[in-house]
Amino acid sequence: MSTTTLNGEGYTPAAGEMVADLVAKHTGHALNDDGTAADGTRLGIAVAVDGAVIPRAKWASTPVTGAIDIVTAVQGG
């Protein structure tokens, strides 16, 4: 059985959970199939699985497994 982590913490994904589902839970926004927010909001989110950035368009087809990192962009300087 493989271990799944979310931002370094243990995580147990639901059966069939995809990265898009995880991002929707994390942001509180429903997502379109292309990974954009259904309400048009800019998410400012990047997702990496085992260190590889997953393109937004592949979130709906990428299973939640391995080391998942969700990074939120912040503005500032």
N, C-alpha and C positions, 0 to 999 in steps of 0.2 A: 504494500500500500504506500503510495507516494504522499509526501507531506506538502501541503499548500500553505503558503504564507501570504499575507497581505500587508504590505509596508512593514515587513519584519516581524509581524505578529502571527501566531497560528490562526488559520482560518479553515473552516469546514464548508466547502461549497455545497449548494443544493444540487440534487441530481440534475444533470443537463445544464447547469449554470454556465453562461457564456460571459465573456468580458463585458459586453454591452449591458448585461443584467447587473453586473457588479458596479459599473460606472453609474448606471441609473440609480442604484441604491445609495451610492456614495455622494452623488450630486443632488438627488431629489428631483431629477428631471427625467421625463420619459424621453427615449431616444428613437430617432428614425433608423432605418436599416443601414444608412451610411454613417452612423455614429454621431450625427448632429442632434442637438436638442430639438424635440418636437415643437417647442414653443418659440424657437428661433434664438434663444439665449446662447451666447458664446460660453462654452464650457471652460476653456482654458485648462484642459486636462490632457495629460499624456499618460500612456500606459505601457509598461514594459513587462514582459514575461521572461523570466530567467535571463534578464539583462538585455533582451532584444526589444526595441520599441516596436509596438504593434500599430500598424496604420489604422486610423479611425474606421476606414471602410471594412476592415477585417474583424472589428470588435464583435460583431454579431455571430461570427463563425469560429471564434477562438475560445476554446474551453478554458474554464478557470482551473488551472493546475500549475504546480511549480511555484516559483517565487514571483508574485505579482507586486508590482510597484505602481501606485497611482500618484502622479505628481501634478500638483496644481501650480499654474503659473501665477506669480505675484508681480505687481508693478512696483517700481521703486528704483532708487538709485543710490 
